[in-house]
Amino acid sequence: MNNRGSAVLALLAVSLVFSSCLRSGSTTVRGKVTIDHKPVNGAEVRFGPNSQETSTTTNNDGLFTITANHSRSDVLELKVLKPGYSHDKIEFPASGSTQREFDIALKRIFDPAAR
């Protein structure tokens, strides 16, 4: 094979790797949000790559299901927002499984009623 043929093959290999990184997909996350082992109703759940987060809220049982579209090279983040509470950071690569489950225990960071 001549140099030109080698260069074409190398370019083709690089473009295949690059295009597979850009290919889009989706990931669905299900879970339950609790405070002191009790379900949290109405907590905001955000999920996806930072530039394209989707959101939902938990139901009466603290359950949620949310799906995000992303490229394979993205890092996905799952956040639960409830005033006065936080949780450990949840991040994972988008190239993993298309479905995940998380139980999230919120921790009080301050008491808004205590002044």
HUDA-V428887 format. One record per run of one state. SS is the DSSP state (H for helix, E for strand, - for the rest). FROM is the first residue (numbers start at 1). TO is the last residue. Records with the same first field share a line. If there is no record, write none. Layout:
# HUDA-V428887
SS: FROM-TO / FROM-TO
This chain:
# HUDA-V428887
-: 1-2 / 23-23 / 36-37 / 40-43 / 49-49 / 53-53 / 58-62 / 72-74 / 82-84 / 87-89 / 94-98 / 109-115
H: 3-22 / 50-52
E: 24-35 / 38-39 / 44-48 / 54-57 / 63-71 / 75-81 / 85-86 / 90-93 / 99-108
